[in-house]
Amino acid sequence: MKQHRFGSNNWNTAYDHSQAISVRLAQALFTS
């Protein structure tokens, strides 16, 4: 159960990271 939790948390972190990159790219396009 602990291992499953860690894996799920890791996936969420990777998802949030990709979302943050998308936001930054969008902001860069709008500001330039």
C-alpha positions as CSV (number, residue, x, y, z in Angstrom):
1,M,0.0,0.0,0.0
2,K,2.8,2.4,0.8
3,Q,4.5,1.6,-2.4
4,H,1.3,2.2,-4.4
5,R,0.8,5.5,-2.7
6,F,4.4,6.5,-3.6
7,G,3.9,5.6,-7.2
8,S,0.6,7.5,-7.4
9,N,2.2,10.5,-5.8
10,N,5.1,10.3,-8.2
11,W,2.7,10.3,-11.2
12,N,0.9,13.3,-9.9
13,T,4.2,15.2,-9.4
14,A,5.2,14.4,-13.0
15,Y,1.7,15.5,-14.3
16,D,1.9,18.8,-12.3
17,H,5.4,19.4,-13.7
18,S,4.2,19.0,-17.3
19,Q,1.3,21.3,-16.6
20,A,3.6,23.9,-15.2
21,I,5.8,23.7,-18.3
22,S,2.7,24.2,-20.5
23,V,1.7,27.2,-18.5
24,R,5.2,28.7,-18.8
25,L,5.3,28.1,-22.5
26,A,1.9,29.8,-22.9
27,Q,3.0,32.8,-20.8
28,A,6.1,33.1,-22.9
29,L,4.1,33.2,-26.1
30,F,1.6,35.8,-24.7
31,T,4.3,38.1,-23.3
32,S,6.6,38.1,-26.3
